[in-house]
C-alpha cells in the first residue's frame, strides 16, 4: 500500500469546493481523465505539477507524498 496521499487530497478538495474533475483539471492544465486516474490511484501527477497541486490543495509537497512529520520534542 502506498503512503502517497495525492488521491485523498484531490478528492477531498473537489468535494469541499464542489467542483468536478474537469474544473479541477482546468486549474492544472490537464484533462478530467487525468484527474480521475489520480483519484483512483491508477497513476500519479507529473512531478512538475506537485508545486501547483500543493498550492491549490493547501498542503506541502511532503504531505502530498505521504511524508509523516516527526515529533521534534
PQR file of N, CA, C, O and H, with PARSE charges and radii, in Angstrom:
ATOM      1  N   UNK A   1       0.840  -1.183   0.000 -0.4000 1.5000
ATOM      2  CA  UNK A   1       0.000   0.000   0.000 -0.0000 2.0000
ATOM      3  C   UNK A   1       0.882   1.243   0.000  0.5500 1.7000
ATOM      4  O   UNK A   1       1.874   1.323   0.725 -0.5500 1.4000
ATOM      5  N   UNK A   2       0.506   2.189  -0.813 -0.4000 1.5000
ATOM      6  CA  UNK A   2       1.286   3.409  -0.965 -0.0000 2.0000
ATOM      7  C   UNK A   2       0.930   4.419   0.127  0.5500 1.7000
ATOM      8  O   UNK A   2      -0.215   4.487   0.575 -0.5500 1.4000
ATOM      9  H   UNK A   2      -0.299   2.124  -1.402  0.4000 1.0000
ATOM     10  N   UNK A   3       1.915   5.191   0.541 -0.4000 1.5000
ATOM     11  CA  UNK A   3       1.686   6.261   1.501 -0.0000 2.0000
ATOM     12  C   UNK A   3       1.416   7.588   0.809  0.5500 1.7000
ATOM     13  O   UNK A   3       1.119   8.583   1.470 -0.5500 1.4000
ATOM     14  H   UNK A   3       2.845   5.136   0.177  0.4000 1.0000
ATOM     15  N   UNK A   4       1.517   7.611  -0.516 -0.4000 1.5000
ATOM     16  CA  UNK A   4       1.267   8.846  -1.252 -0.0000 2.0000
ATOM     17  C   UNK A   4      -0.200   9.218  -1.064  0.5500 1.7000
ATOM     18  O   UNK A   4      -1.086   8.379  -1.228 -0.5500 1.4000
ATOM     19  H   UNK A   4       1.758   6.803  -1.054  0.4000 1.0000
ATOM     20  N   UNK A   5      -0.450  10.467  -0.723 -0.4000 1.5000
ATOM     21  CA  UNK A   5      -1.804  10.883  -0.350 -0.0000 2.0000
ATOM     22  C   UNK A   5      -2.448  11.819  -1.363  0.5500 1.7000
ATOM     23  O   UNK A   5      -3.463  12.448  -1.062 -0.5500 1.4000
ATOM     24  H   UNK A   5       0.270  11.148  -0.589  0.4000 1.0000
ATOM     25  N   UNK A   6      -1.880  11.918  -2.546 -0.4000 1.5000
ATOM     26  CA  UNK A   6      -2.387  12.848  -3.543 -0.0000 2.0000
ATOM     27  C   UNK A   6      -3.851  12.579  -3.860  0.5500 1.7000
ATOM     28  O   UNK A   6      -4.652  13.512  -3.916 -0.5500 1.4000
ATOM     29  H   UNK A   6      -1.056  11.407  -2.790  0.4000 1.0000
ATOM     30  N   UNK A   7      -4.206  11.329  -4.066 -0.4000 1.5000
ATOM     31  CA  UNK A   7      -5.588  10.975  -4.419 -0.0000 2.0000
ATOM     32  C   UNK A   7      -6.566  11.463  -3.358  0.5500 1.7000
ATOM     33  O   UNK A   7      -7.596  12.060  -3.670 -0.5500 1.4000
ATOM     34  H   UNK A   7      -3.555  10.571  -4.021  0.4000 1.0000
ATOM     35  N   UNK A   8      -6.230  11.202  -2.113 -0.4000 1.5000
ATOM     36  CA  UNK A   8      -7.084  11.595  -0.995 -0.0000 2.0000
ATOM     37  C   UNK A   8      -7.269  13.113  -0.951  0.5500 1.7000
ATOM     38  O   UNK A   8      -8.390  13.595  -0.791 -0.5500 1.4000
ATOM     39  H   UNK A   8      -5.393  10.716  -1.860  0.4000 1.0000
ATOM     40  N   UNK A   9      -6.182  13.862  -1.091 -0.4000 1.5000
ATOM     41  CA  UNK A   9      -6.258  15.319  -1.043 -0.0000 2.0000
ATOM     42  C   UNK A   9      -7.066  15.882  -2.204  0.5500 1.7000
ATOM     43  O   UNK A   9      -7.873  16.791  -2.009 -0.5500 1.4000
ATOM     44  H   UNK A   9      -5.271  13.470  -1.220  0.4000 1.0000
ATOM     45  N   UNK A  10      -6.859  15.356  -3.411 -0.4000 1.5000
ATOM     46  CA  UNK A  10      -7.590  15.863  -4.573 -0.0000 2.0000
ATOM     47  C   UNK A  10      -9.081  15.612  -4.407  0.5500 1.7000
ATOM     48  O   UNK A  10      -9.890  16.520  -4.595 -0.5500 1.4000
ATOM     49  H   UNK A  10      -6.203  14.617  -3.570  0.4000 1.0000
ATOM     50  N   UNK A  11      -9.445  14.398  -4.058 -0.4000 1.5000
ATOM     51  CA  UNK A  11     -10.855  14.054  -3.901 -0.0000 2.0000
ATOM     52  C   UNK A  11     -11.515  14.896  -2.818  0.5500 1.7000
ATOM     53  O   UNK A  11     -12.613  15.415  -3.020 -0.5500 1.4000
ATOM     54  H   UNK A  11      -8.788  13.660  -3.905  0.4000 1.0000
ATOM     55  N   UNK A  12     -10.859  15.036  -1.673 -0.4000 1.5000
ATOM     56  CA  UNK A  12     -11.418  15.842  -0.581 -0.0000 2.0000
ATOM     57  C   UNK A  12     -11.550  17.306  -0.977  0.5500 1.7000
ATOM     58  O   UNK A  12     -12.550  17.945  -0.648 -0.5500 1.4000
ATOM     59  H   UNK A  12      -9.967  14.614  -1.508  0.4000 1.0000
ATOM     60  N   UNK A  13     -10.555  17.851  -1.680 -0.4000 1.5000
ATOM     61  CA  UNK A  13     -10.600  19.240  -2.120 -0.0000 2.0000
ATOM     62  C   UNK A  13     -11.776  19.449  -3.062  0.5500 1.7000
ATOM     63  O   UNK A  13     -12.537  20.406  -2.918 -0.5500 1.4000
ATOM     64  H   UNK A  13      -9.742  17.332  -1.947  0.4000 1.0000
ATOM     65  N   UNK A  14     -11.919  18.546  -4.031 -0.4000 1.5000
ATOM     66  CA  UNK A  14     -13.001  18.691  -5.008 -0.0000 2.0000
ATOM     67  C   UNK A  14     -14.369  18.650  -4.327  0.5500 1.7000
ATOM     68  O   UNK A  14     -15.252  19.445  -4.647 -0.5500 1.4000
ATOM     69  H   UNK A  14     -11.301  17.769  -4.148  0.4000 1.0000
ATOM     70  N   UNK A  15     -14.535  17.728  -3.399 -0.4000 1.5000
ATOM     71  CA  UNK A  15     -15.817  17.631  -2.706 -0.0000 2.0000
ATOM     72  C   UNK A  15     -16.086  18.881  -1.875  0.5500 1.7000
ATOM     73  O   UNK A  15     -17.197  19.412  -1.877 -0.5500 1.4000
ATOM     74  H   UNK A  15     -13.818  17.082  -3.140  0.4000 1.0000
ATOM     75  N   UNK A  16     -15.072  19.339  -1.175 -0.4000 1.5000
ATOM     76  CA  UNK A  16     -15.224  20.520  -0.325 -0.0000 2.0000
ATOM     77  C   UNK A  16     -15.600  21.756  -1.142  0.5500 1.7000
ATOM     78  O   UNK A  16     -16.436  22.556  -0.722 -0.5500 1.4000
ATOM     79  H   UNK A  16     -14.170  18.908  -1.174  0.4000 1.0000
ATOM     80  N   UNK A  17     -14.977  21.905  -2.307 -0.4000 1.5000
ATOM     81  CA  UNK A  17     -15.209  23.086  -3.136 -0.0000 2.0000
ATOM     82  C   UNK A  17     -16.268  22.873  -4.213  0.5500 1.7000
ATOM     83  O   UNK A  17     -16.547  23.764  -5.015 -0.5500 1.4000
ATOM     84  H   UNK A  17     -14.297  21.255  -2.648  0.4000 1.0000
ATOM     85  N   UNK A  18     -16.848  21.683  -4.216 -0.4000 1.5000
ATOM     86  CA  UNK A  18     -17.933  21.348  -5.144 -0.0000 2.0000
ATOM     87  C   UNK A  18     -17.583  21.637  -6.598  0.5500 1.7000
ATOM     88  O   UNK A  18     -18.340  22.271  -7.332 -0.5500 1.4000
ATOM     89  H   UNK A  18     -16.622  20.959  -3.565  0.4000 1.0000
ATOM     90  N   UNK A  19     -16.407  21.147  -6.985 -0.4000 1.5000
ATOM     91  CA  UNK A  19     -16.011  21.268  -8.388 -0.0000 2.0000
ATOM     92  C   UNK A  19     -15.840  19.867  -8.970  0.5500 1.7000
ATOM     93  O   UNK A  19     -15.535  18.913  -8.255 -0.5500 1.4000
ATOM     94  H   UNK A  19     -15.791  20.632  -6.388  0.4000 1.0000
ATOM     95  N   UNK A  20     -16.040  19.767 -10.268 -0.4000 1.5000
ATOM     96  CA  UNK A  20     -15.910  18.458 -10.902 -0.0000 2.0000
ATOM     97  C   UNK A  20     -14.465  18.228 -11.358  0.5500 1.7000
ATOM     98  O   UNK A  20     -13.611  19.107 -11.245 -0.5500 1.4000
ATOM     99  H   UNK A  20     -16.288  20.542 -10.849  0.4000 1.0000
ATOM    100  N   UNK A  21     -14.226  17.046 -11.864 -0.4000 1.5000
ATOM    101  CA  UNK A  21     -12.870  16.683 -12.280 -0.0000 2.0000
ATOM    102  C   UNK A  21     -12.377  17.576 -13.413  0.5500 1.7000
ATOM    103  O   UNK A  21     -11.196  17.919 -13.469 -0.5500 1.4000
ATOM    104  H   UNK A  21     -14.920  16.332 -11.955  0.4000 1.0000
ATOM    105  N   UNK A  22     -13.269  17.946 -14.302 -0.4000 1.5000
ATOM    106  CA  UNK A  22     -12.892  18.815 -15.417 -0.0000 2.0000
ATOM    107  C   UNK A  22     -12.441  20.189 -14.912  0.5500 1.7000
ATOM    108  O   UNK A  22     -11.442  20.732 -15.384 -0.5500 1.4000
ATOM    109  H   UNK A  22     -14.228  17.667 -14.256  0.4000 1.0000
ATOM    110  N   UNK A  23     -13.173  20.738 -13.964 -0.4000 1.5000
ATOM    111  CA  UNK A  23     -12.822  22.041 -13.394 -0.0000 2.0000
ATOM    112  C   UNK A  23     -11.488  21.966 -12.652  0.5500 1.7000
ATOM    113  O   UNK A  23     -10.666  22.878 -12.746 -0.5500 1.4000
ATOM    114  H   UNK A  23     -13.984  20.297 -13.580  0.4000 1.0000
ATOM    115  N   UNK A  24     -11.281  20.893 -11.927 -0.4000 1.5000
ATOM    116  CA  UNK A  24     -10.014  20.729 -11.222 -0.0000 2.0000
ATOM    117  C   UNK A  24      -8.872  20.597 -12.222  0.5500 1.7000
ATOM    118  O   UNK A  24      -7.809  21.194 -12.048 -0.5500 1.4000
ATOM    119  H   UNK A  24     -11.948  20.152 -11.851  0.4000 1.0000
ATOM    120  N   UNK A  25      -9.100  19.816 -13.262 -0.4000 1.5000
ATOM    121  CA  UNK A  25      -8.098  19.659 -14.310 -0.0000 2.0000
ATOM    122  C   UNK A  25      -7.741  20.984 -14.961  0.5500 1.7000
ATOM    123  O   UNK A  25      -6.578  21.238 -15.274 -0.5500 1.4000
ATOM    124  H   UNK A  25      -9.964  19.331 -13.403  0.4000 1.0000
ATOM    125  N   UNK A  26      -8.748  21.827 -15.165 -0.4000 1.5000
ATOM    126  CA  UNK A  26      -8.506  23.149 -15.759 -0.0000 2.0000
ATOM    127  C   UNK A  26      -7.558  23.988 -14.906  0.5500 1.7000
ATOM    128  O   UNK A  26      -6.771  24.770 -15.437 -0.5500 1.4000
ATOM    129  H   UNK A  26      -9.693  21.621 -14.910  0.4000 1.0000
ATOM    130  N   UNK A  27      -7.630  23.827 -13.591 -0.4000 1.5000
ATOM    131  CA  UNK A  27      -6.728  24.561 -12.696 -0.0000 2.0000
ATOM    132  C   UNK A  27      -5.263  24.203 -12.950  0.5500 1.7000
ATOM    133  O   UNK A  27      -4.359  25.006 -12.717 -0.5500 1.4000
ATOM    134  H   UNK A  27      -8.269  23.191 -13.159  0.4000 1.0000
ATOM    135  N   UNK A  28      -5.053  22.970 -13.436 -0.4000 1.5000
ATOM    136  CA  UNK A  28      -3.685  22.465 -13.635 -0.0000 2.0000
ATOM    137  C   UNK A  28      -3.308  22.290 -15.097  0.5500 1.7000
ATOM    138  O   UNK A  28      -2.162  21.974 -15.416 -0.5500 1.4000
ATOM    139  H   UNK A  28      -5.787  22.318 -13.625  0.4000 1.0000
ATOM    140  N   UNK A  29      -4.269  22.496 -15.980 -0.4000 1.5000
ATOM    141  CA  UNK A  29      -3.986  22.326 -17.400 -0.0000 2.0000
ATOM    142  C   UNK A  29      -3.930  20.861 -17.827  0.5500 1.7000
ATOM    143  O   UNK A  29      -3.172  20.499 -18.727 -0.5500 1.4000
ATOM    144  H   UNK A  29      -5.200  22.753 -15.721  0.4000 1.0000
ATOM    145  N   UNK A  30      -4.734  20.022 -17.177 -0.4000 1.5000
ATOM    146  CA  UNK A  30      -4.803  18.598 -17.530 -0.0000 2.0000
ATOM    147  C   UNK A  30      -6.262  18.218 -17.764  0.5500 1.7000
ATOM    148  O   UNK A  30      -7.172  18.997 -17.479 -0.5500 1.4000
ATOM    149  H   UNK A  30      -5.349  20.316 -16.445  0.4000 1.0000
ATOM    150  N   UNK A  31      -6.468  17.030 -18.279 -0.4000 1.5000
ATOM    151  CA  UNK A  31      -7.827  16.570 -18.581 -0.0000 2.0000
ATOM    152  C   UNK A  31      -8.527  16.020 -17.337  0.5500 1.7000
ATOM    153  O   UNK A  31      -7.898  15.692 -16.331 -0.5500 1.4000
ATOM    154  H   UNK A  31      -5.729  16.397 -18.510  0.4000 1.0000
ATOM    155  N   UNK A  32      -9.850  15.936 -17.448 -0.4000 1.5000
ATOM    156  CA  UNK A  32     -10.640  15.305 -16.388 -0.0000 2.0000
ATOM    157  C   UNK A  32     -10.250  13.833 -16.252  0.5500 1.7000
ATOM    158  O   UNK A  32     -10.264  13.281 -15.152 -0.5500 1.4000
ATOM    159  H   UNK A  32     -10.360  16.202 -18.265  0.4000 1.0000
ATOM    160  N   UNK A  33      -9.904  13.206 -17.368 -0.4000 1.5000
ATOM    161  CA  UNK A  33      -9.478  11.809 -17.351 -0.0000 2.0000
ATOM    162  C   UNK A  33      -8.220  11.635 -16.496  0.5500 1.7000
ATOM    163  O   UNK A  33      -8.108  10.662 -15.750 -0.5500 1.4000
ATOM    164  H   UNK A  33      -9.892  13.655 -18.262  0.4000 1.0000
ATOM    165  N   UNK A  34      -7.279  12.569 -16.601 -0.4000 1.5000
ATOM    166  CA  UNK A  34      -6.064  12.512 -15.781 -0.0000 2.0000
ATOM    167  C   UNK A  34      -6.413  12.627 -14.298  0.5500 1.7000
ATOM    168  O   UNK A  34      -5.891  11.875 -13.474 -0.5500 1.4000
ATOM    169  H   UNK A  34      -7.371  13.360 -17.206  0.4000 1.0000
ATOM    170  N   UNK A  35      -7.294  13.566 -13.961 -0.4000 1.5000
ATOM    171  CA  UNK A  35      -7.705  13.751 -12.564 -0.0000 2.0000
ATOM    172  C   UNK A  35      -8.375  12.472 -12.050  0.5500 1.7000
ATOM    173  O   UNK A  35      -8.122  12.044 -10.923 -0.5500 1.4000
ATOM    174  H   UNK A  35      -7.718  14.177 -14.630  0.4000 1.0000
ATOM    175  N   UNK A  36      -9.215  11.874 -12.869 -0.4000 1.5000
ATOM    176  CA  UNK A  36      -9.884  10.629 -12.499 -0.0000 2.0000
ATOM    177  C   UNK A  36      -8.870   9.531 -12.192  0.5500 1.7000
ATOM    178  O   UNK A  36      -9.019   8.806 -11.208 -0.5500 1.4000
ATOM    179  H   UNK A  36      -9.420  12.221 -13.784  0.4000 1.0000
ATOM    180  N   UNK A  37      -7.860   9.406 -13.013 -0.4000 1.5000
ATOM    181  CA  UNK A  37      -6.833   8.387 -12.789 -0.0000 2.0000
ATOM    182  C   UNK A  37      -6.043   8.661 -11.511  0.5500 1.7000
ATOM    183  O   UNK A  37      -5.664   7.725 -10.807 -0.5500 1.4000
ATOM    184  H   UNK A  37      -7.739   9.995 -13.813  0.4000 1.0000
ATOM    185  N   UNK A  38      -5.794   9.928 -11.208 -0.4000 1.5000
ATOM    186  CA  UNK A  38      -5.089  10.265  -9.964 -0.0000 2.0000
ATOM    187  C   UNK A  38      -5.926   9.865  -8.760  0.5500 1.7000
ATOM    188  O   UNK A  38      -5.426   9.258  -7.814 -0.5500 1.4000
ATOM    189  H   UNK A  38      -6.102  10.688 -11.780  0.4000 1.0000
ATOM    190  N   UNK A  39      -7.221  10.216  -8.809 -0.4000 1.5000
ATOM    191  CA  UNK A  39      -8.098   9.927  -7.673 -0.0000 2.0000
ATOM    192  C   UNK A  39      -8.262   8.429  -7.442  0.5500 1.7000
ATOM    193  O   UNK A  39      -8.469   8.003  -6.305 -0.5500 1.4000
ATOM    194  H   UNK A  39      -7.628  10.709  -9.578  0.4000 1.0000
ATOM    195  N   UNK A  40      -8.174   7.639  -8.475 -0.4000 1.5000
ATOM    196  CA  UNK A  40      -8.310   6.192  -8.350 -0.0000 2.0000
ATOM    197  C   UNK A  40      -6.962   5.508  -8.155  0.5500 1.7000
ATOM    198  O   UNK A  40      -6.882   4.281  -8.120 -0.5500 1.4000
ATOM    199  H   UNK A  40      -8.006   7.985  -9.399  0.4000 1.0000
ATOM    200  N   UNK A  41      -5.905   6.304  -8.028 -0.4000 1.5000
ATOM    201  CA  UNK A  41      -4.537   5.824  -7.821 -0.0000 2.0000
ATOM    202  C   UNK A  41      -4.077   4.868  -8.918  0.5500 1.7000
ATOM    203  O   UNK A  41      -3.314   3.934  -8.672 -0.5500 1.4000
ATOM    204  H   UNK A  41      -5.969   7.302  -8.056  0.4000 1.0000
ATOM    205  N   UNK A  42      -4.555   5.121 -10.121 -0.4000 1.5000
ATOM    206  CA  UNK A  42      -4.081   4.371 -11.280 -0.0000 2.0000
ATOM    207  C   UNK A  42      -2.711   4.902 -11.687  0.5500 1.7000
ATOM    208  O   UNK A  42      -1.832   4.153 -12.116 -0.5500 1.4000
ATOM    209  H   UNK A  42      -5.176   5.879 -10.321  0.4000 1.0000
ATOM    210  N   UNK A  43      -2.557   6.208 -11.540 -0.4000 1.5000
ATOM    211  CA  UNK A  43      -1.265   6.846 -11.784 -0.0000 2.0000
ATOM    212  C   UNK A  43      -1.200   8.113 -10.934  0.5500 1.7000
ATOM    213  O   UNK A  43      -2.162   8.466 -10.251 -0.5500 1.4000
ATOM    214  H   UNK A  43      -3.270   6.816 -11.191  0.4000 1.0000
ATOM    215  N   UNK A  44      -0.066   8.784 -10.985 -0.4000 1.5000
ATOM    216  CA  UNK A  44       0.131   9.990 -10.196 -0.0000 2.0000
ATOM    217  C   UNK A  44       0.445  11.163 -11.114  0.5500 1.7000
ATOM    218  O   UNK A  44       0.882  10.968 -12.248 -0.5500 1.4000
ATOM    219  H   UNK A  44       0.715   8.497 -11.539  0.4000 1.0000
ATOM    220  N   UNK A  45       0.223  12.384 -10.626 -0.4000 1.5000
ATOM    221  CA  UNK A  45       0.532  13.557 -11.433 -0.0000 2.0000
ATOM    222  C   UNK A  45       2.022  13.646 -11.755  0.5500 1.7000
ATOM    223  O   UNK A  45       2.865  13.121 -11.026 -0.5500 1.4000
ATOM    224  H   UNK A  45      -0.132  12.542  -9.705  0.4000 1.0000
ATOM    225  N   UNK A  46       2.319  14.308 -12.840 -0.4000 1.5000
ATOM    226  CA  UNK A  46       3.702  14.581 -13.213 -0.0000 2.0000
ATOM    227  C   UNK A  46       4.367  15.355 -12.084  0.5500 1.7000
ATOM    228  O   UNK A  46       3.739  16.207 -11.455 -0.5500 1.4000
ATOM    229  H   UNK A  46       1.634  14.734 -13.432  0.4000 1.0000
ATOM    230  N   UNK A  47       5.608  15.065 -11.834 -0.4000 1.5000
ATOM    231  CA  UNK A  47       6.346  15.704 -10.744 -0.0000 2.0000
ATOM    232  C   UNK A  47       6.361  17.235 -10.874  0.5500 1.7000
ATOM    233  O   UNK A  47       6.432  17.945  -9.871 -0.5500 1.4000
ATOM    234  H   UNK A  47       6.118  14.373 -12.345  0.4000 1.0000
ATOM    235  N   UNK A  48       6.294  17.727 -12.093 -0.4000 1.5000
ATOM    236  CA  UNK A  48       6.313  19.179 -12.301 -0.0000 2.0000
ATOM    237  C   UNK A  48       5.009  19.841 -11.857  0.5500 1.7000
ATOM    238  O   UNK A  48       4.959  21.063 -11.712 -0.5500 1.4000
ATOM    239  H   UNK A  48       6.236  17.150 -12.908  0.4000 1.0000
ATOM    240  N   UNK A  49       3.957  19.056 -11.640 -0.4000 1.5000
ATOM    241  CA  UNK A  49       2.687  19.599 -11.165 -0.0000 2.0000
ATOM    242  C   UNK A  49       2.607  19.660  -9.643  0.5500 1.7000
ATOM    243  O   UNK A  49       1.689  20.277  -9.103 -0.5500 1.4000
ATOM    244  H   UNK A  49       3.998  18.064 -11.758  0.4000 1.0000
ATOM    245  N   UNK A  50       3.536  19.041  -8.952 -0.4000 1.5000
ATOM    246  CA  UNK A  50       3.461  18.989  -7.490 -0.0000 2.0000
ATOM    247  C   UNK A  50       3.420  20.365  -6.821  0.5500 1.7000
ATOM    248  O   UNK A  50       2.622  20.555  -5.904 -0.5500 1.4000
ATOM    249  H   UNK A  50       4.282  18.539  -9.391  0.4000 1.0000
ATOM    250  N   UNK A  51       4.249  21.339  -7.241 -0.4000 1.5000
ATOM    251  CA  UNK A  51       4.143  22.656  -6.591 -0.0000 2.0000
ATOM    252  C   UNK A  51       2.764  23.302  -6.782  0.5500 1.7000
ATOM    253  O   UNK A  51       2.219  23.877  -5.840 -0.5500 1.4000
ATOM    254  H   UNK A  51       4.898  21.185  -7.986  0.4000 1.0000
ATOM    255  N   UNK A  52       2.204  23.213  -7.980 -0.4000 1.5000
ATOM    256  CA  UNK A  52       0.878  23.788  -8.233 -0.0000 2.0000
ATOM    257  C   UNK A  52      -0.185  23.042  -7.433  0.5500 1.7000
ATOM    258  O   UNK A  52      -1.072  23.665  -6.850 -0.5500 1.4000
ATOM    259  H   UNK A  52       2.647  22.745  -8.745  0.4000 1.0000
ATOM    260  N   UNK A  53      -0.102  21.719  -7.403 -0.4000 1.5000
ATOM    261  CA  UNK A  53      -1.049  20.933  -6.609 -0.0000 2.0000
ATOM    262  C   UNK A  53      -0.960  21.307  -5.136  0.5500 1.7000
ATOM    263  O   UNK A  53      -1.979  21.463  -4.463 -0.5500 1.4000
ATOM    264  H   UNK A  53       0.619  21.213  -7.877  0.4000 1.0000
ATOM    265  N   UNK A  54       0.237  21.447  -4.652 -0.4000 1.5000
ATOM    266  CA  UNK A  54       0.462  21.826  -3.265 -0.0000 2.0000
ATOM    267  C   UNK A  54      -0.204  23.166  -2.949  0.5500 1.7000
ATOM    268  O   UNK A  54      -0.854  23.315  -1.914 -0.5500 1.4000
ATOM    269  H   UNK A  54       1.065  21.320  -5.199  0.4000 1.0000
ATOM    270  N   UNK A  55      -0.038  24.132  -3.842 -0.4000 1.5000
ATOM    271  CA  UNK A  55      -0.646  25.456  -3.649 -0.0000 2.0000
ATOM    272  C   UNK A  55      -2.170  25.379  -3.678  0.5500 1.7000
ATOM    273  O   UNK A  55      -2.837  25.948  -2.814 -0.5500 1.4000
ATOM    274  H   UNK A  55       0.490  24.011  -4.682  0.4000 1.0000
ATOM    275  N   UNK A  56      -2.720  24.683  -4.660 -0.4000 1.5000
ATOM    276  CA  UNK A  56      -4.171  24.583  -4.807 -0.0000 2.0000
ATOM    277  C   UNK A  56      -4.790  23.870  -3.614  0.5500 1.7000
ATOM    278  O   UNK A  56      -5.813  24.305  -3.087 -0.5500 1.4000
ATOM    279  H   UNK A  56      -2.179  24.220  -5.362  0.4000 1.0000
ATOM    280  N   UNK A  57      -4.173  22.781  -3.194 -0.4000 1.5000
ATOM    281  CA  UNK A  57      -4.735  21.958  -2.131 -0.0000 2.0000
ATOM    282  C   UNK A  57      -4.418  22.481  -0.732  0.5500 1.7000
ATOM    283  O   UNK A  57      -5.031  22.052   0.245 -0.5500 1.4000
ATOM    284  H   UNK A  57      -3.342  22.428  -3.622  0.4000 1.0000
ATOM    285  N   UNK A  58      -3.474  23.396  -0.634 -0.4000 1.5000
ATOM    286  CA  UNK A  58      -3.134  23.986   0.662 -0.0000 2.0000
ATOM    287  C   UNK A  58      -2.364  23.062   1.585  0.5500 1.7000
ATOM    288  O   UNK A  58      -2.482  23.146   2.807 -0.5500 1.4000
ATOM    289  H   UNK A  58      -2.975  23.745  -1.428  0.4000 1.0000
ATOM    290  N   UNK A  59      -1.570  22.173   0.984 -0.4000 1.5000
ATOM    291  CA  UNK A  59      -0.728  21.272   1.773 -0.0000 2.0000
ATOM    292  C   UNK A  59       0.676  21.286   1.181  0.5500 1.7000
ATOM    293  O   UNK A  59       0.870  21.689   0.034 -0.5500 1.4000
ATOM    294  H   UNK A  59      -1.474  22.104  -0.010  0.4000 1.0000
ATOM    295  N   UNK A  60       1.637  20.852   1.958 -0.4000 1.5000
ATOM    296  CA  UNK A  60       3.006  20.810   1.456 -0.0000 2.0000
ATOM    297  C   UNK A  60       3.185  19.634   0.502  0.5500 1.7000
ATOM    298  O   UNK A  60       2.404  18.682   0.517 -0.5500 1.4000
ATOM    299  H   UNK A  60       1.479  20.525   2.890  0.4000 1.0000
ATOM    300  N   UNK A  61       4.209  19.712  -0.315 -0.4000 1.5000
ATOM    301  CA  UNK A  61       4.511  18.577  -1.198 -0.0000 2.0000
ATOM    302  C   UNK A  61       4.881  17.350  -0.371  0.5500 1.7000
ATOM    303  O   UNK A  61       4.592  16.222  -0.770 -0.5500 1.4000
ATOM    304  H   UNK A  61       4.843  20.485  -0.327  0.4000 1.0000
ATOM    305  N   UNK A  62       5.511  17.563   0.768 -0.4000 1.5000
ATOM    306  CA  UNK A  62       5.823  16.440   1.657 -0.0000 2.0000
ATOM    307  C   UNK A  62       4.548  15.720   2.098  0.5500 1.7000
ATOM    308  O   UNK A  62       4.496  14.490   2.118 -0.5500 1.4000
ATOM    309  H   UNK A  62       5.746  18.479   1.093  0.4000 1.0000
ATOM    310  N   UNK A  63       3.525  16.494   2.448 -0.4000 1.5000
ATOM    311  CA  UNK A  63       2.256  15.883   2.853 -0.0000 2.0000
ATOM    312  C   UNK A  63       1.621  15.124   1.692  0.5500 1.7000
ATOM    313  O   UNK A  63       1.101  14.024   1.880 -0.5500 1.4000
ATOM    314  H   UNK A  63       3.567  17.493   2.432  0.4000 1.0000
ATOM    315  N   UNK A  64       1.659  15.706   0.489 -0.4000 1.5000
ATOM    316  CA  UNK A  64       1.106  15.036  -0.689 -0.0000 2.0000
ATOM    317  C   UNK A  64       1.764  13.673  -0.912  0.5500 1.7000
ATOM    318  O   UNK A  64       1.114  12.708  -1.313 -0.5500 1.4000
ATOM    319  H   UNK A  64       2.081  16.600   0.336  0.4000 1.0000
ATOM    320  N   UNK A  65       3.047  13.623  -0.646 -0.4000 1.5000
ATOM    321  CA  UNK A  65       3.803  12.399  -0.897 -0.0000 2.0000
ATOM    322  C   UNK A  65       3.825  11.457   0.313  0.5500 1.7000
ATOM    323  O   UNK A  65       4.507  10.433   0.307 -0.5500 1.4000
ATOM    324  H   UNK A  65       3.575  14.407  -0.320  0.4000 1.0000
ATOM    325  N   UNK A  66       3.065  11.826   1.347 -0.4000 1.5000
ATOM    326  CA  UNK A  66       2.893  10.931   2.488 -0.0000 2.0000
ATOM    327  C   UNK A  66       3.985  10.981   3.534  0.5500 1.7000
ATOM    328  O   UNK A  66       4.069  10.099   4.388 -0.5500 1.4000
ATOM    329  H   UNK A  66       2.511  12.658   1.352  0.4000 1.0000
ATOM    330  N   UNK A  67       4.825  12.008   3.475 -0.4000 1.5000
ATOM    331  CA  UNK A  67       5.866  12.112   4.499 -0.0000 2.0000
ATOM    332  C   UNK A  67       5.224  12.501   5.818  0.5500 1.7000
ATOM    333  O   UNK A  67       4.502  13.493   5.914 -0.5500 1.4000
ATOM    334  H   UNK A  67       4.756  12.724   2.781  0.4000 1.0000
ATOM    335  N   UNK A  68       5.506  11.698   6.826 -0.4000 1.5000
ATOM    336  CA  UNK A  68       4.938  11.941   8.148 -0.0000 2.0000
ATOM    337  C   UNK A  68       5.893  12.804   8.939  0.5500 1.7000
ATOM    338  O   UNK A  68       7.095  12.545   8.998 -0.5500 1.4000
ATOM    339  H   UNK A  68       6.093  10.892   6.749  0.4000 1.0000
ATOM    340  N   UNK A  69       5.326  13.851   9.553 -0.4000 1.5000
ATOM    341  CA  UNK A  69       6.147  14.737  10.363 -0.0000 2.0000
ATOM    342  C   UNK A  69       6.565  14.014  11.633  0.5500 1.7000
ATOM    343  O   UNK A  69       5.743  13.386  12.299 -0.5500 1.4000
ATOM    344  H   UNK A  69       4.350  14.061   9.505  0.4000 1.0000
ATOM    345  N   UNK A  70       7.854  14.107  11.965 -0.4000 1.5000
ATOM    346  CA  UNK A  70       8.351  13.510  13.198 -0.0000 2.0000
ATOM    347  C   UNK A  70       8.308  14.539  14.297  0.5500 1.7000
ATOM    348  O   UNK A  70       8.616  15.712  14.085 -0.5500 1.4000
ATOM    349  H   UNK A  70       8.522  14.618  11.424  0.4000 1.0000
ATOM    350  N   UNK A  71       7.924  14.093  15.464 -0.4000 1.5000
ATOM    351  CA  UNK A  71       7.857  14.967  16.622 -0.0000 2.0000
ATOM    352  C   UNK A  71       9.277  15.350  17.029  0.5500 1.7000
ATOM    353  O   UNK A  71      10.131  14.490  17.244 -0.5500 1.4000
ATOM    354  H   UNK A  71       7.674  13.140  15.636  0.4000 1.0000
ATOM    355  N   UNK A  72       9.514  16.668  17.132 -0.4000 1.5000
ATOM    356  CA  UNK A  72      10.869  17.151  17.442 -0.0000 2.0000
ATOM    357  C   UNK A  72      11.041  17.460  18.914  0.5500 1.7000
ATOM    358  O   UNK A  72      12.031  18.084  19.296 -0.5500 1.4000
ATOM    359  H   UNK A  72       8.821  17.367  16.957  0.4000 1.0000
ATOM    360  N   UNK A  73      10.105  17.039  19.752 -0.4000 1.5000
ATOM    361  CA  UNK A  73      10.193  17.330  21.195 -0.0000 2.0000
ATOM    362  C   UNK A  73      11.229  16.469  21.851  0.5500 1.7000
ATOM    363  O   UNK A  73      11.443  16.572  23.059 -0.5500 1.4000
ATOM    364  H   UNK A  73       9.301  16.532  19.442  0.4000 1.0000
TER
END
